């Protein structure tokens, strides 16, 4: 499933491995988009009901259904049912080729610190610059440098040449919540579309968020 923000500055893919699910199967594979706001509201609403299992079905390219259930001696008891409207898929994002030979990881708590201190204006661009063993996050007025020596980041495949990505961290609330779901590092990869892929592993080894930043 891919979610997108109306600004189209990024899309998010929630990647769930098959063995995370019970009775997992795909009878008609397709990809689609769901509004980030709709998805967040739906998951918060379902979480508030208290449930043992949740079923997600992609009924068609225009609707997804979330059903939460509790177990009982007589079988599963439905707790809630929510329908999410889906929108046209963006093929260019889905087909983006990730450059795996070079990537860097940033400590989650460092990322959270940077988000807290950069300007809150939604259209403030953030420049992420990588070189050898350091990663720098900067805006027009601030700069935050992370180093491998301090255990704040790690880099793979980067030399003395600078590599820079320009991203927009909006909506801020969404990105501020990402460090809360992982106690690990957040990874960044370049793509052949000149964009950037951000990988956020969760506390489950079977689920991760893939955030595609489009070139801006």
Number of C-alpha atoms within 10 A of each C-alpha: 16 24 23 22 16 12 11 10 17 23 24 22 17 14 14 15 12 13 9 12 13 9 7 10 9 9 5 8 7 11 15 20 22 23 18 18 14 14 16 12 12 18 12 10 14 19 12 9 12 13 17 11 15 18 13 13 13 20 11 12 15 14 16 18 16 17 17 21 20 16 12 8 6 6 9 13 14 14 16 17 16 14 17 17 14 21 17 11 18 14 10 10 18 14 10 18 15 17 13 12 10 14 19 23 21 22 19 22 17 18 21 16 13 18 18 12 10 20 16 13 11 11 14 15 19 21 17 20 16 23 18 18 18 20 25 16 21 18 15 11 7 12 14 16 16 20 17 15 10 9 10 19 23 21 21 13 12 17 13 9 9 11 14 17 20 19 20 19 21 19 17 14 10 12 15 17 11 18 21 14 14 18 14 17 22 23 20 23 19 24 19 11 14 16 21 25 23 19 19 23 22 19 13 11 10 14 16 19 18 19 21 25 24 21 15 13
